[in-house]
Amino acid sequence: PAHAVAPGEVPWLTGVRRPAWSAAYRRAFVTGHGLAFPAGHHTDLGWGGLVTVAAERIAVLRRAVVRHRERR
């Protein structure tokens, strides 16, 4: 998108822990960088940092497009 920026231009996003399901990723990007989840529990905790470092550009939407629902 035209409003995509380099991760270095938005340092407040690079330190934020984001779960893997909080964003959309291009398959070619994930496979091209060899990104994968390690075996074990809670392996998505470092995902946001990994993809931010690997990305040349990122775009952030100003509205929520995914809502996480938890059971009571």
C-alpha positions, 0 to 999 in steps of 0.5 A: 500500500502507498502508506506502507513504511519501513519498520525503522520509521515506526519504532513504537511498533517494533517492541510491541508483542503482537500475537501471530493472528493479529496481522495478515502476512503474504505467503511469499513473504513468510516462505521467502524468509524461511519464517516458521514457528518452533515446536512447543507452547506459546511459540507465537510470542516472538513472531511479531518481532521476527516478521517486523525485522524481516519486513522491508515495509509494513502497513498498519490499518486504522481500524480493526479487521479481526476481533478475537473472541474468548469463551466465557 
